[in-house]
Amino acid sequence: VINKVLLPVDATDGIMAATAANSIYDIASTTADFSTLAAAIDAAGLNDTLSGNGTFTVFAPPNSAFQKLPTEILTKLLDPVWQPQLQDVILYHALGSEVRASNLHDGMTARTLNFQGDNITINLDPTRVNEDSKVIADLVDVEADNGVVHGIDTVLTPPSVSSNIVDIASGNEAFTTLVAAITAAGLVDALSGDGDGPLTVFA
């Protein structure tokens, strides 16, 4: 049993277990407009990760960005049962290297630290992440001892938020037989709907 998320060394440029004095987590937890983000980081158990030494870039949604989310989604993600999904969402906002605003260019893609290593895409005029989330001009290059923070006006949602077990299996050629078996057994709806999840499948 472990009490925090482990990140691969190569994905975080060799982050260590030490704690930064003025970390990204410190900025989130002491800035009133990031109080919802700080609560989400706490609920996800990522406070130690974002307090540790490293060269992170975090695209940080303020409270107003979280207010755009449907209440039921935010409530669901903050439920301890859904902690892995919340971790995936938070880490989708983080890069393992420090990227300044001046280094952002149109069409740039960057691998995030979420579980699938999904990419985000930068767009310019105005500067945006994944087309719709605008970078907040007066909240860029906020310095931390373990990286840099850029404010964004919309919460980023990784593909996992809209994918169910059947979607994931169908998108992987290694699971074609499993998908056929699920279909033959009439379990597509059971493994696709919200139901009483979350579900775990050993595939």
Disulfide bonds with the S-S distance in Angstrom:
none
